[in-house]
Amino acid sequence: MFYPALTLQIVQTIFFFTHSAIQAFKISMIFTTFLSGTSVYIILRYHSKLGRKIAFFCSILWLSTIGITALAPGNIAESTAYIGIPWLAYGLYACSKETKGQLKKIIAHIAVGLSIAAYSHVMTFFILTMFTAVYLFILLIKNNHKIKIVWVARILKIRTALFLGHNPR
């Protein structure tokens, strides 16, 4: 129930080559952890003014939190869902800034972050969706650009529904 297709697809693909379920699970954990760290590095390196070393150090710190919360108990679905959190965080941050002509990028980042979580771990997706809704509601109250926030919320609902429209369960 809590493990949609993305998580199991990674393990099944690796199992096809290894013919060992335990080895496929371990390789999948390493792969999703690497993707999560890479995701943090890409967001910090290309969407902020941080240097390469600081972005790398921050991605290592992010990986250490994943090791404690997801990898130690062996929860591959949660580890996969963590890949989308940096994309969501950047989209929400960019939504609160003064950005002209960036609406499509903001919505794409938020929708990709939520979709990765939705296709890997349902509870993480639920928590991130609630956080996003509360954050956008607070921005709607506090921000001067109310029309932009309403557009982000409306288009985000449509785009996330399109991403999640075909769920092969």
Buried (B, 14 or more C-beta within 10 A) or exposed (E): EBBBBBBBBBBEEBBEEEEEEEEBBBBBBEBBBEBBBBBBBBBBBEBEEBEEEEBBBBBEEBBEEBEEEBBEEEBBBBBBBBBBBBBBBBBBBBBBEEEEEBBEBBBBBBBBBBBBBBBBBBEBBEEBBEBBEEBBEEBBEEBEBEEBBEBBBEBBEEBBEEBBEEEEE
